[in-house]
Structures are given as structure tokens and as C-alpha cells.
Amino acid sequence: MINQIGWLAKDKCGENILKRNMLKRKWLQVGVPLLAAGILTLGVVPFAGASGTALTTGQANKVSMGYISKVKPNASLHALLPASIKAKGFITIGAQLLASPYAYLSPTQKPMGFEVNLGYAIGKVLGVKIKWVQFPQWNAIIPAVQTGRVNMSLAYMNDTALREQMISFVDYLASGIVIIVGAGNPENIVGPSGLCGKNVSVMAASVQEVYLLSLNATGGVCASNPTKEVIAQGEAQQTINLKTGRADAWLDNNLSGGYAAASLGVYEVPYAVIEPGPYGIGFAKNSQPLMKAVHGAMIRLMAGGTTSVYKKIFTAWGVASAAILKPTINGCATTKLYTGC
């Protein structure tokens, strides 16, 4: 999973590690998440039904859409929508649709995943349809939100302090970094120090890359025996890097890592989740009416706790451990829950 511009790590000389590394590569890529302390647990196995019975992706989507079909539109929240959205009758959402169980395309090119279901639920509350706009490159998503090419983003994106300077967020879950290794853990990696001297796969400009580089920085646990960075362009390449021996480990977020461990024959190191932080739905700074409407929709979808539509969708997809209690606006700045901001 990749992470959008903005998780900045500095060495003791104050140099921005991410900026330094990106200048070498001459490009930036964006994209994914982290965890609120005490909210997430390790070892998430996706697609667990309310009864504990494992669900296929199709079943998880079908169950979730069943919950969404019962959601009633709210006239007061619909009234908050900008006139342009009311006139066209739909909200455009920028996404990448490449990462299970968040948002991805089925073999028939149908958007699926718990974020997709959440987007449809928001549309149902607001009385409008949802149109997904695919962005193969993550670095296009925030500019698309800023310029109005899309109305908002819902794209496994961390709410970070720097991003809050560019766009606004309604936070909807929390997650953290985990270490993924090959089946049987052949290198016997049990925590961050075990990455020293190893080849570690990360997504370019991701939270995971920033964290990896911080291990090598002055004072980092791998400063005397640096990790070797192996850049990946997508989840599939992360898997290939590990299974072909090009990488000894990869860094991922908790939910994708749990999915990979459950479905791809790899292993999630049972170490405390690293660098907690929130995910947010993104809005342009001049889109406050839409943000307020979506925030209100999220409040309604989360009402009822464990019986809420929000929690039922997350449970169907096996990601209930990432659920938060309320949708916070710009939670990185406004709450003290997250150490990864």
C-alpha cells in the first residue's frame, strides 16, 4: 500500500528524509494508512461474517450492499450538498481501486471493497449516486481533489499534518504499519531491528518508506547496519519481491498486511503495530458544504455502535478492528489519539 505525500521523517541534522529520497527519484507517489492506539489488533483476517463464518469477497460485498439497501436518504443532509452535485445527482470519488480489501476492481471490472461499500452508503444517506474515478498514479489524487476534478477522495489515504494543509479530511478508520515476511519467517525477523541489513520492499513515498528510512538515519536502530530499500509500484509487486527473494520483508499497513497473510501464503510478524494514524476522506479546502454533508452522513452511518451500518460493513469485510467511534474532521490535528501524525 502506498501513502500520500506528507509523512515527514527527519534525521538529526533536520534534513527531510522523504524529500531527500524523492529528489533522487524525481517523482512523488501517494497513498495509505496507520492505526489509533488501542483500536486495532494484529492479524486481521478479512471477510469474516457476523457469525464468524469466513466470507468470500463476493459474499462480503453482497452482505454489505444488503445493509446499504436499507439506508434511508436524509433530506436535511441532502440540502447541504452543493447545487452542482444536486443538479447532476452524483458525487465523483477519486480512488485507485487496486488494493484489497479496501477498494479494487473485480474480474468484471466492478468496484469492490469495504471503502467502495462505505462510499455507496454515504451516497445513499445523501440521496445521490456515486461515480468512481480511477487514478492509476496516486500522486494525481490530491491535485484532483484540490482542482475539483473529483468531488472527494476515498482512497485508503492517511490524514497527516502536511496533507491537512492541502485538503481537509473526515476520518473513518485507523491503521498502522506491519512487517510481512515469507512463510515460515526464514530470516527470523521478529521486529524492526530484524530488518537491519535486510532487503525491505516498500512503496515509493509511502509512510512505510519514510519509516524504513528513519531506521537507517542517525540514531536509528539500523544506522550501523542499514536496510536496503526495494521499491515497489503496487501490492502485486510487493508479493513478487518477497516470493522471489528480491526482498526479505515488506512493510505494509495493518489491513492489507492482514489480508496478504490470510490469502497469499505470507506471514505477518506479531509485533506491535507501528506508527499509529487515521485514514480520511479528502475534500478541497473550498468544499466545506460537501464535507459537512459527508460528515453528517458518516455520523448517521456510525450511529448505533456495533449495530450500525458502518460497523456491519467493516465486520462483513473482516476489518472491524479498524473501526473508530466517530468520524472526526482533520483528526490528525484535532485529536491526541495518533502518534503517527
One Martini backbone bead per residue (centre of mass of N, CA, C, O) as a GRO file, in nm:
protein
  341
    1MET     BB    1   0.098   0.035   0.020
    2ILE     BB    2   0.039   0.365  -0.027
    3ASN     BB    3   0.146   0.706   0.051
    4GLN     BB    4   0.092   1.016   0.095
    5ILE     BB    5   0.203   1.304   0.101
    6GLY     BB    6   0.358   1.385   0.443
    7TRP     BB    7   0.548   1.181   0.582
    8LEU     BB    8   0.785   1.319   0.798
    9ALA     BB    9   1.131   1.257   0.821
   10LYS     BB   10   1.406   1.322   1.045
   11ASP     BB   11   1.709   1.389   1.102
   12LYS     BB   12   1.942   1.538   1.312
   13CYS     BB   13   1.987   1.766   1.079
   14GLY     BB   14   1.680   1.812   0.949
   15GLU     BB   15   1.645   1.629   0.716
   16ASN     BB   16   1.430   1.531   0.472
   17ILE     BB   17   1.394   1.213   0.382
   18LEU     BB   18   1.175   1.214   0.167
   19LYS     BB   19   1.275   1.447  -0.003
   20ARG     BB   20   1.554   1.335  -0.062
   21ASN     BB   21   1.458   1.074  -0.203
   22MET     BB   22   1.277   1.210  -0.425
   23LEU     BB   23   1.499   1.375  -0.564
   24LYS     BB   24   1.640   1.125  -0.674
   25ARG     BB   25   1.368   1.028  -0.839
   26LYS     BB   26   1.171   1.277  -0.940
   27TRP     BB   27   0.923   1.164  -0.757
   28LEU     BB   28   0.572   1.118  -0.659
   29GLN     BB   29   0.386   0.924  -0.432
   30VAL     BB   30   0.068   0.799  -0.307
   31GLY     BB   31  -0.169   0.684  -0.025
   32VAL     BB   32  -0.176   0.539   0.315
   33PRO     BB   33  -0.196   0.393   0.658
   34LEU     BB   34  -0.302   0.388   1.019
   35LEU     BB   35  -0.313   0.372   1.398
   36ALA     BB   36  -0.502   0.358   1.679
   37ALA     BB   37  -0.455   0.337   1.989
   38GLY     BB   38  -0.634   0.043   2.079
   39ILE     BB   39  -0.805  -0.036   1.807
   40LEU     BB   40  -0.607  -0.231   1.691
   41THR     BB   41  -0.528  -0.547   1.556
   42LEU     BB   42  -0.373  -0.817   1.479
   43GLY     BB   43  -0.445  -1.037   1.227
   44VAL     BB   44  -0.624  -0.969   0.992
   45VAL     BB   45  -0.916  -1.138   0.864
   46PRO     BB   46  -1.091  -1.125   0.605
   47PHE     BB   47  -1.423  -1.194   0.573
   48ALA     BB   48  -1.610  -1.180   0.842
   49GLY     BB   49  -1.881  -1.271   0.970
   50ALA     BB   50  -2.094  -1.232   1.231
   51SER     BB   51  -2.059  -1.555   1.294
   52GLY     BB   52  -1.744  -1.613   1.174
   53THR     BB   53  -1.783  -1.666   0.887
   54ALA     BB   54  -1.632  -1.693   0.606
   55LEU     BB   55  -1.590  -1.466   0.336
   56THR     BB   56  -1.616  -1.374   0.041
   57THR     BB   57  -1.598  -1.106  -0.154
   58GLY     BB   58  -1.882  -1.135  -0.271
   59GLN     BB   59  -2.026  -1.171  -0.001
   60ALA     BB   60  -1.936  -0.911   0.137
   61ASN     BB   61  -2.068  -0.728  -0.073
   62LYS     BB   62  -2.360  -0.835  -0.053
   63VAL     BB   63  -2.404  -0.783   0.245
   64SER     BB   64  -2.343  -0.479   0.239
   65MET     BB   65  -2.561  -0.401   0.027
   66GLY     BB   66  -2.794  -0.486   0.211
   67TYR     BB   67  -2.753  -0.266   0.419
   68ILE     BB   68  -2.766  -0.022   0.221
   69SER     BB   69  -3.064  -0.068   0.116
   70LYS     BB   70  -3.178   0.040   0.415
   71VAL     BB   71  -3.097   0.317   0.364
   72LYS     BB   72  -3.194   0.647   0.434
   73PRO     BB   73  -3.259   0.935   0.326
   74ASN     BB   74  -3.147   1.280   0.399
   75ALA     BB   75  -3.271   1.589   0.360
   76SER     BB   76  -3.080   1.772   0.526
   77LEU     BB   77  -2.815   1.668   0.393
   78HIS     BB   78  -2.889   1.719   0.101
   79ALA     BB   79  -2.911   2.036   0.139
   80LEU     BB   80  -2.587   2.072   0.175
   81LEU     BB   81  -2.537   2.039  -0.103
   82PRO     BB   82  -2.424   2.130  -0.376
   83ALA     BB   83  -2.579   2.232  -0.659
   84SER     BB   84  -2.411   2.061  -0.862
   85ILE     BB   85  -2.477   1.785  -0.732
   86LYS     BB   86  -2.781   1.798  -0.741
   87ALA     BB   87  -2.803   1.828  -1.051
   88LYS     BB   88  -2.642   1.553  -1.129
   89GLY     BB   89  -2.672   1.318  -0.885
   90PHE     BB   90  -2.350   1.307  -0.809
   91ILE     BB   91  -2.048   1.167  -0.679
   92THR     BB   92  -1.706   1.211  -0.707
   93ILE     BB   93  -1.450   0.953  -0.662
   94GLY     BB   94  -1.127   0.923  -0.572
   95ALA     BB   95  -0.927   0.638  -0.686
   96GLN     BB   96  -0.750   0.320  -0.736
   97LEU     BB   97  -0.846   0.018  -0.724
   98LEU     BB   98  -0.582  -0.194  -0.593
   99ALA     BB   99  -0.684  -0.277  -0.280
  100SER     BB  100  -0.708  -0.524  -0.071
  101PRO     BB  101  -1.011  -0.453   0.099
  102TYR     BB  102  -1.079  -0.168   0.008
  103ALA     BB  103  -1.013  -0.111  -0.326
  104TYR     BB  104  -1.136  -0.274  -0.624
  105LEU     BB  105  -1.132  -0.486  -0.905
  106SER     BB  106  -1.301  -0.700  -1.053
  107PRO     BB  107  -1.305  -0.918  -1.316
  108THR     BB  108  -1.558  -0.716  -1.416
  109GLN     BB  109  -1.485  -0.414  -1.320
  110LYS     BB  110  -1.592  -0.396  -1.023
  111PRO     BB  111  -1.633  -0.223  -0.757
  112MET     BB  112  -1.462  -0.308  -0.448
  113GLY     BB  113  -1.505  -0.296  -0.104
  114PHE     BB  114  -1.534  -0.122   0.189
  115GLU     BB  115  -1.504   0.162   0.064
  116VAL     BB  116  -1.715   0.130  -0.151
  117ASN     BB  117  -1.949   0.075   0.040
  118LEU     BB  118  -1.922   0.339   0.195
  119GLY     BB  119  -1.976   0.525  -0.045
  120TYR     BB  120  -2.263   0.420  -0.102
  121ALA     BB  121  -2.377   0.492   0.178
  122ILE     BB  122  -2.337   0.794   0.158
  123GLY     BB  123  -2.513   0.834  -0.094
  124LYS     BB  124  -2.776   0.732   0.035
  125VAL     BB  125  -2.802   0.951   0.253
  126LEU     BB  126  -2.774   1.195   0.027
  127GLY     BB  127  -2.933   1.114  -0.246
  128VAL     BB  128  -2.693   0.987  -0.425
  129LYS     BB  129  -2.466   0.901  -0.643
  130ILE     BB  130  -2.175   0.702  -0.739
  131LYS     BB  131  -1.854   0.801  -0.886
  132TRP     BB  132  -1.576   0.643  -1.006
  133VAL     BB  133  -1.224   0.749  -1.009
  134GLN     BB  134  -0.943   0.642  -1.168
  135PHE     BB  135  -0.595   0.628  -1.025
  136PRO     BB  136  -0.299   0.492  -1.104
  137GLN     BB  137  -0.179   0.755  -0.973
  138TRP     BB  138  -0.149   0.888  -0.663
  139ASN     BB  139  -0.039   1.187  -0.733
  140ALA     BB  140  -0.342   1.271  -0.852
  141ILE     BB  141  -0.551   1.297  -0.617
  142ILE     BB  142  -0.513   1.565  -0.469
  143PRO     BB  143  -0.524   1.751  -0.717
  144ALA     BB  144  -0.814   1.659  -0.794
  145VAL     BB  145  -0.941   1.776  -0.541
  146GLN     BB  146  -0.838   2.071  -0.555
  147THR     BB  147  -0.961   2.120  -0.866
  148GLY     BB  148  -1.241   1.934  -0.905
  149ARG     BB  149  -1.233   1.664  -1.061
  150VAL     BB  150  -1.317   1.580  -0.778
  151ASN     BB  151  -1.507   1.586  -0.486
  152MET     BB  152  -1.350   1.327  -0.366
  153SER     BB  153  -1.185   1.103  -0.141
  154LEU     BB  154  -1.150   0.723  -0.130
  155ALA     BB  155  -0.804   0.606  -0.058
  156TYR     BB  156  -0.633   0.496   0.165
  157MET     BB  157  -0.578   0.778   0.342
  158ASN     BB  158  -0.381   0.969   0.516
  159ASP     BB  159  -0.406   1.172   0.794
  160THR     BB  160  -0.203   1.457   0.784
  161ALA     BB  161  -0.053   1.746   0.852
  162LEU     BB  162   0.027   1.818   0.560
  163ARG     BB  163  -0.243   1.745   0.417
  164GLU     BB  164  -0.415   1.956   0.584
  165GLN     BB  165  -0.292   2.193   0.403
  166MET     BB  166  -0.442   2.088   0.129
  167ILE     BB  167  -0.668   1.921   0.277
  168SER     BB  168  -0.957   1.771   0.394
  169PHE     BB  169  -1.100   1.562   0.668
  170VAL     BB  170  -1.279   1.247   0.714
  171ASP     BB  171  -1.262   1.022   0.950
  172TYR     BB  172  -1.295   0.632   0.938
  173LEU     BB  173  -1.006   0.518   1.034
  174ALA     BB  174  -0.745   0.285   1.159
  175SER     BB  175  -0.381   0.230   1.130
  176GLY     BB  176  -0.076   0.024   1.062
  177ILE     BB  177   0.239  -0.092   1.063
  178VAL     BB  178   0.374  -0.387   0.906
  179ILE     BB  179   0.540  -0.705   0.891
  180ILE     BB  180   0.637  -0.891   0.600
  181VAL     BB  181   0.688  -1.239   0.538
  182GLY     BB  182   0.770  -1.535   0.482
  183ALA     BB  183   0.706  -1.840   0.507
  184GLY     BB  184   0.840  -1.918   0.826
  185ASN     BB  185   1.044  -1.696   0.868
  186PRO     BB  186   1.356  -1.732   0.753
  187GLU     BB  187   1.491  -1.458   0.903
  188ASN     BB  188   1.380  -1.408   1.189
  189ILE     BB  189   1.164  -1.172   1.212
  190VAL     BB  190   1.045  -0.972   1.512
  191GLY     BB  191   1.136  -0.676   1.416
  192PRO     BB  192   1.291  -0.391   1.324
  193SER     BB  193   1.586  -0.496   1.383
  194GLY     BB  194   1.554  -0.737   1.167
  195LEU     BB  195   1.599  -0.534   0.909
  196CYS     BB  196   1.885  -0.522   0.933
  197GLY     BB  197   2.047  -0.577   0.625
  198LYS     BB  198   1.789  -0.588   0.464
  199ASN     BB  199   1.552  -0.647   0.223
  200VAL     BB  200   1.301  -0.386   0.170
  201SER     BB  201   0.971  -0.347   0.081
  202VAL     BB  202   0.836  -0.045  -0.074
  203MET     BB  203   0.658   0.230  -0.124
  204ALA     BB  204   0.673   0.512  -0.278
  205ALA     BB  205   0.623   0.770  -0.055
  206SER     BB  206   0.566   0.622   0.201
  207VAL     BB  207   0.529   0.555   0.523
  208GLN     BB  208   0.708   0.306   0.502
  209GLU     BB  209   0.953   0.448   0.385
  210VAL     BB  210   1.001   0.653   0.606
  211TYR     BB  211   1.045   0.445   0.827
  212LEU     BB  212   1.281   0.297   0.698
  213LEU     BB  213   1.470   0.548   0.683
  214SER     BB  214   1.471   0.597   0.994
  215LEU     BB  215   1.641   0.343   1.064
  216ASN     BB  216   1.907   0.467   0.906
  217ALA     BB  217   1.935   0.695   1.069
  218THR     BB  218   2.052   0.882   1.295
  219GLY     BB  219   1.978   0.667   1.569
  220GLY     BB  220   1.892   0.429   1.438
  221VAL     BB  221   1.868   0.082   1.451
  222CYS     BB  222   2.022   0.079   1.138
  223ALA     BB  223   2.274   0.268   1.110
  224SER     BB  224   2.511   0.030   1.114
  225ASN     BB  225   2.280  -0.162   0.941
  226PRO     BB  226   2.133  -0.112   0.676
  227THR     BB  227   1.883  -0.105   0.489
  228LYS     BB  228   1.736  -0.226   0.178
  229GLU     BB  229   1.574  -0.072  -0.071
  230VAL     BB  230   1.259  -0.186  -0.225
  231ILE     BB  231   1.082  -0.086  -0.491
  232ALA     BB  232   0.729  -0.045  -0.533
  233GLN     BB  233   0.412  -0.011  -0.738
  234GLY     BB  234   0.264  -0.256  -0.580
  235GLU     BB  235   0.124  -0.522  -0.431
  236ALA     BB  236   0.217  -0.736  -0.632
  237GLN     BB  237   0.522  -0.659  -0.613
  238GLN     BB  238   0.560  -0.722  -0.320
  239THR     BB  239   0.514  -1.025  -0.347
  240ILE     BB  240   0.733  -1.082  -0.556
  241ASN     BB  241   0.976  -0.982  -0.393
  242LEU     BB  242   0.941  -1.198  -0.171
  243LYS     BB  243   0.908  -1.475  -0.342
  244THR     BB  244   1.195  -1.419  -0.507
  245GLY     BB  245   1.410  -1.270  -0.295
  246ARG     BB  246   1.442  -0.957  -0.327
  247ALA     BB  247   1.294  -0.976  -0.050
  248ASP     BB  248   1.267  -1.023   0.309
  249ALA     BB  249   1.059  -0.778   0.324
  250TRP     BB  250   0.752  -0.599   0.407
  251LEU     BB  251   0.576  -0.293   0.420
  252ASP     BB  252   0.258  -0.240   0.577
  253ASN     BB  253  -0.056  -0.232   0.647
  254ASN     BB  254  -0.266  -0.390   0.850
  255LEU     BB  255  -0.490  -0.479   0.644
  256SER     BB  256  -0.317  -0.572   0.405
  257GLY     BB  257  -0.139  -0.761   0.569
  258GLY     BB  258  -0.367  -0.947   0.666
  259TYR     BB  259  -0.460  -1.029   0.386
  260ALA     BB  260  -0.196  -1.149   0.287
  261ALA     BB  261  -0.165  -1.364   0.514
  262ALA     BB  262  -0.449  -1.505   0.443
  263SER     BB  263  -0.399  -1.532   0.097
  264LEU     BB  264  -0.055  -1.550   0.014
  265GLY     BB  265   0.151  -1.711   0.206
  266VAL     BB  266   0.222  -1.520   0.437
  267TYR     BB  267   0.378  -1.323   0.714
  268GLU     BB  268   0.291  -1.171   1.020
  269VAL     BB  269   0.450  -1.001   1.243
  270PRO     BB  270   0.415  -1.014   1.604
  271TYR     BB  271   0.400  -0.683   1.619
  272ALA     BB  272   0.359  -0.388   1.703
  273VAL     BB  273   0.205  -0.137   1.583
  274ILE     BB  274   0.314   0.112   1.360
  275GLU     BB  275   0.245   0.426   1.336
  276PRO     BB  276  -0.010   0.580   1.421
  277GLY     BB  277  -0.323   0.646   1.223
  278PRO     BB  278  -0.540   0.807   1.005
  279TYR     BB  279  -0.813   0.804   0.793
  280GLY     BB  280  -0.934   0.995   0.495
  281ILE     BB  281  -1.164   1.195   0.358
  282GLY     BB  282  -1.128   1.407   0.080
  283PHE     BB  283  -1.113   1.779   0.062
  284ALA     BB  284  -1.150   2.069  -0.041
  285LYS     BB  285  -1.126   2.378   0.106
  286ASN     BB  286  -1.394   2.473  -0.078
  287SER     BB  287  -1.576   2.197   0.041
  288GLN     BB  288  -1.752   2.231   0.310
  289PRO     BB  289  -2.043   2.138   0.245
  290LEU     BB  290  -1.967   1.849   0.165
  291MET     BB  291  -1.820   1.771   0.423
  292LYS     BB  292  -2.065   1.812   0.611
  293ALA     BB  293  -2.244   1.602   0.474
  294VAL     BB  294  -2.055   1.357   0.511
  295HIS     BB  295  -2.027   1.376   0.813
  296GLY     BB  296  -2.328   1.333   0.866
  297ALA     BB  297  -2.343   1.055   0.729
  298MET     BB  298  -2.140   0.915   0.918
  299ILE     BB  299  -2.294   0.953   1.177
  300ARG     BB  300  -2.535   0.779   1.086
  301LEU     BB  301  -2.370   0.515   1.010
  302MET     BB  302  -2.247   0.503   1.323
  303ALA     BB  303  -2.503   0.462   1.454
  304GLY     BB  304  -2.507   0.204   1.716
  305GLY     BB  305  -2.238   0.083   1.669
  306THR     BB  306  -2.249  -0.254   1.625
  307THR     BB  307  -2.534  -0.187   1.453
  308SER     BB  308  -2.413  -0.040   1.237
  309VAL     BB  309  -2.346  -0.004   0.912
  310TYR     BB  310  -2.049   0.045   0.938
  311LYS     BB  311  -1.982  -0.208   1.118
  312LYS     BB  312  -2.104  -0.421   0.925
  313ILE     BB  313  -1.916  -0.374   0.690
  314PHE     BB  314  -1.651  -0.426   0.842
  315THR     BB  315  -1.727  -0.714   0.928
  316ALA     BB  316  -1.771  -0.844   0.650
  317TRP     BB  317  -1.450  -0.764   0.579
  318GLY     BB  318  -1.268  -0.798   0.850
  319VAL     BB  319  -1.230  -0.465   0.977
  320ALA     BB  320  -1.339  -0.388   1.271
  321SER     BB  321  -1.063  -0.308   1.416
  322ALA     BB  322  -1.059  -0.017   1.246
  323ALA     BB  323  -1.269   0.110   1.394
  324ILE     BB  324  -1.440   0.398   1.491
  325LEU     BB  325  -1.652   0.606   1.687
  326LYS     BB  326  -1.590   0.872   1.508
  327PRO     BB  327  -1.610   1.133   1.273
  328THR     BB  328  -1.328   1.315   1.215
  329ILE     BB  329  -1.204   1.632   1.171
  330ASN     BB  330  -0.889   1.644   1.137
  331GLY     BB  331  -0.755   1.428   1.352
  332CYS     BB  332  -0.455   1.491   1.359
  333ALA     BB  333  -0.506   1.784   1.492
  334THR     BB  334  -0.773   1.729   1.700
  335THR     BB  335  -0.619   1.484   1.818
  336LYS     BB  336  -0.435   1.246   2.060
  337LEU     BB  337  -0.427   0.940   1.939
  338TYR     BB  338  -0.185   0.999   1.732
  339THR     BB  339   0.163   0.932   1.657
  340GLY     BB  340   0.159   0.955   1.317
  341CYS     BB  341   0.136   1.294   1.277
   0.00000   0.00000   0.00000
